Amino acid sequence: MTHKARFFDGKSTASNNLDLQIEGNSLVGISADGKRVLEWRAEDIIVVHRAKRDEVTTLSSSSDNAVRLYVSQSFYQLINRMIPHRAKIKRRFLQSTKTLGFIIGALTLLPVGIYYSIPFLTTLMLPFVSQKWEQELGDMALKEVRRDTKVCDAKKGRAALNKLFSALNVSVETPPKILVVDEREVNAVALPANTIVVFNGLIQFADSPEELLGVLAHEWGHVSQRHPLKSYIQRTGLSFSMLVFGYAGGFGGAAGVTSALYGLSYSRSMEEEADNIALNLLLKNNISPEGLLAFFKKIGASGDMPGVIPNYFSTHPPSGNRAKLIEKTIKPQKYKQVLTPREWEELKLICK
């Protein structure tokens, strides 16, 4: 039996969809063209982030800790049961965590180590994070995106996208950057420094401009609350001096940073906060929230196939309560048209 997973090699921002299977004491990943992209011995697997409920578990390898493998919770449980010597993985992870905790504690003092273990304190610290550091982190990620993927910028399609996002009337000092990349995945990624990366697969998946705009509004909710930065800090355990005084280098290069940002998985509270911001923006500007609801229903249905992790939900945990919240806001009224049929057609062709 094989299971689907997303894999980042740590060298580029592009991800690979792999079929995972267990062979003896090893975890093997096969690409769509049949190549063995990944072959990890059980004792080399490192648990970077343990899944909670419907979230994904992030794995890496002691032989190359820049790589990231995102697996479903059900497959992680299968690894626990089926791979021999699984206890070695747990011991290795615990030993790595203790070693890292000792180093951080020695360099940044015990209170800072405690801070990284408590998400609430991370939120309190965000206002003190250097803007220069955050901008460098965002610029580093964008540079890597532009290098490794085709950025779609057809003139008429770009004009339609700008018009679509402007319908939200977001007010910020730094204008938001929205990049469209020619990737088939149904996904959108919020990055630090007011940036959203939209995959062409998402644009093609959307049946209406309101559907796409609902997703953009949701991603803007993440950006406006600095969720990408907060999650990145929590996952990577950056030192206090780097956050306050600003230094984005030294973390495995741009590829390592971008892979980590691409694979961030938000908590349910963050998802709900982004939903609320999106709904407020849509309703305040008389834009139908039915598009966002339709998107959640469609991508939720695409996850009914056994072993498949929808790319969007692999980093945005789903919840039936979120759909119910959106449904309650829909009223029988006339909402404004955000794009003409012709403009929507041009946006669909932005990568041509």
N, C-alpha and C positions, 0 to 999 in steps of 0.2 A: 504494500500500500504506500502511495506517495502523498505528500502534503505540499501545498503551495507556500512559498515564503518570498520575501524581498531581501535582496543581498546588495550591500554596498562594498566595493573592494577597497575603499579608503584612498584610492588614487584619483577618482573622478566623482562627479556628482551624479552620474548616471547609475540607475539601479538595474538589477537583473531579477527577473521573476524565475525562481528555481523550483524544481520538483525535488523535495527532500525524501530520502529514504535511509533506513538504518541497515547497515551491512556489518554484521558481527559487532565489533566494538567501535565502529566508526559511523559518523554522520556524513552522508554524501549528498551533494547538490548537483543536479543536472539542469543545464540550460535548455532553452527551447530548441536549439540546434543539436542537442544530444551530447554536448561536451560536459565533462566532469569539472565543473568550476570550483567545487568545494569538496574537500575530504578531510574532516577533522576527527582525530582520535578523541574518545570520550574524555580522557584525562587532560586534553588541551582546551576543552570548552570552558569559557568564562561567562558567567551570568552577569551582564552589565545592568540589566533592569528586570526585576521579577514582575510578571503581569499581575494585575488585580482585576478580577472578574472578567470583563470582556476586552481588556486591553491586550496588547501584544507583549511578548517577552523579547528582550534584546539580548542577543548572544554575541560573543566575540571569540577570538582564539589567542591563546598565549603565544603562538608562533608569529602572530601579526595582530596586535591589539588595535590597529586602525580600522579593521574590517568590522562590519556590523551585519547581523542576520536577524530579521524580524519574523518571529514565528508566533502562531496562535497559541493561546493558553492550552488548548486541547493537545496540540502536538508537544508542547513542553511537558505536559503530564505523561505523554507517551514515552518521551525520552527518559523521564524519571523511572518508568516501569521497565522499559525494554533494554536500555543500553547497560551492559555489564560494567561494573566498577563505577557506577554513578556516584558513589560516595566520594570518590576521588575528586569529582567535579565540585561537589559541595565543599570539600576541605580546601581545594585550591582557591575557590571563590572567597571563603572565609579568611584564608591566610592572606590573599591579596588585599582584601578589605582592611584587615588589621594592619598590614604593612603600610598601605596608603594612609590610613588614619594616623599612624605613628609619624609618618613624614610630614603630613599636613599639620599635625599638632605641634611638632618640633619647630616648624617654620612660622606658623601663624597663631600659635597659642591655642589652648584648649577651648576658650569661648568661641573662637572662629570655627573650630571643628564641630562644636555643638550646633552652631548656626547653620552649617551646611546640612545637618541632619533634620532640620525643622523647617518645613516649607513656609510656615507663618512668618518666621524671622527673615526668610529670604525675601518675602514681600516687603517687610519693613526696610530692608536694606536697599531695595531697588532705587529709591530716589538718590542714593549716594553713589550709585554706579557711574563711573566716568562716562560722559556722553561721547568723548573721543574714543574710548575703548569700544563702546557699542557700535559706533560708526565704522570703526576699523573692522569689527567682526562682520558687519553687514557687507562692507565693501569687499572683504576677503571672499565671502560666500558668493557674491555677485560675479566677481572676477572668475571664479571657478566655474560657475554656471555658464557664463559666456564662452569660456574656453572649451568646455566639454559637450555642450549641446547647441543646437541651432536655435537662435533667438528669432522668433517670428515677428516681423514688423512691416507687413504689407501696408501700404499707405492708407488705403480706405478701411482696412480692417482695424488698424491702429486708431484711426479717427473714431470709428464706431465704438471701440473699447473705451476710449477716453470719454466719449459721450455717455456711455452706459455707467461708468463708475461715477462720473460727475453728478448723476442723478441723486446720489446719496448725500451730496452737499456736506462732506466731511470738512471740518475746519481745523487745520493744523499748521504749525509754523513751517515745517519741512514738507513739501509736496510729496505725496506717496508715489512710489515707483511700482509699476505693475509690469512684470515681464511675462511674455508668453513663450514657452519653449516647445519645440516640436517633439514631444514625447507622447506616446499612445496611452499612458496611464491616465486613469480618471482621478486626478488629484490636483490639489492646490496647496502651496506651502507658504506660511507666513515666516518672514525672516526679520532679524533685528533691523532697526533704522528705517522703519516705515516702508517695508518692501514686501510684495506678494508675488510669488512665482506661480503662474497658472499653466498647467499642462494642456496641450492641445486636445488631448483625449477628453478632458473635462468639457471643453467647448463643444466638441462633437457629441458628447453624451447628453448635453443639455438640449431640451426640446423648445426652450423659449428664452428670450433675453432676461425675463424675470427670474427664471431658474438659475441662470448663471450669476445674475446680480445678487440673488439671495446668498449664494456661496461666497461671493466677493465681500458682501456685507459681514458675513460670519468671520471670514479671514481677517477683515479689518478690525473686528472685535478683538481678535487675538493680538493684532499689531498694536492697537490703541492701548491695550492693558499690559503691553510688554511681556506677553506670555512666552514668546520664543526665547527671550533673554532669560526670563525666570527659569524656564524648564532647562535651558542649556546650562545655567549655573548649577542647578540642582543635580543634573546628571554628571557633569564633568568635575565638580568639586574644585572650582577655581579659588585661588588664594585671595585674601582680602586686599592685599597691596595691588594685585593686578586689576581688581574691580574698581578700586577707588582712584588709583593713580593712572591706570590705563596702559595695558600692554596686551595685545591680542596675539602676538607671535608665540612660538614655542609649544604649540599644541598639535604637533603632527602635520603642520602645514595646512594650506587652504583646503585641500581635499578632505583631510580629517575633520576639519571644522564644518565644512559643508555637508559631509555625510551625516555628521551628528545632528545638524540642524534639520536636514531633510527627514531624519528618522525620529524627531521628537514626537512623543505621544502625550497629549494633554490630559489632565485629570478631568473628571466629570464636572467638578465645580468650574473649571476654566471653560469647558464646553458650554455649560449653561450660561456663564457670563457672556461668552461670545454670542450665543443665541439671543440673549436679551438685548445686547447692543445692536445686533443685526435687525431684530424685530422693531426696535425703537427707531432706527434709521429708516427702515422701509415704511413704517406707518406714518412717521413724521413727514415724509416726502410723498405720501399718498401712492406708494408702490405696493402692489399686491404681494402679501407674504405667501401666497399659494405656490409660487415658484420654488421657494426654499423647502416648503413642505413636500412638493412633488419630487424634488431632488432626493431628500432623505428617504422617501418611500421607494424610489427607484433603486437607489444604491443599496438600500437595505434588502430589497428583493434579490439583488445580484449576489448577495452573500449567502443565499440559501443552499448553494451547492456545497456538498461536503468537502472540507479541506481547503476551500478557497478563502483567502483574506482579501476583501475589497481594498484597494490601495488607499482610498480616502478614509475608510473606517479603521485601517491599520494604525493611523495616527490620530484619528478623531473618534473616540469610543462612542458607539451608538447608544441610544436610550429611547424606549417607547414614550417616556414622559416628555421628552423634548418635542416629539411630533405632536403630542396632545397639547402642549403649550402653544405651538404655532397654530393649530386648528382653532383654538379658542379666540385667536386674534382676527380670524377671517370674518369679515362682515359683508352682507349683500350690498355693495356699493360700487360705484364706478371708479376704478383706479386709473392713474395716468399711464399712457403708453411710453415706455422708456426708449424704445427704438422702433423705427419703421421696419416693415418686412424686408425692404431692400438693405437697410443698414445691418440687420441681423444676418442676412445672407453674406454681406461683406465681411462681417466679423467671423463667420464660419470659415472664410477663406483666408484668414490672416496668415496662415502658414504656407499658402500656395505661392 
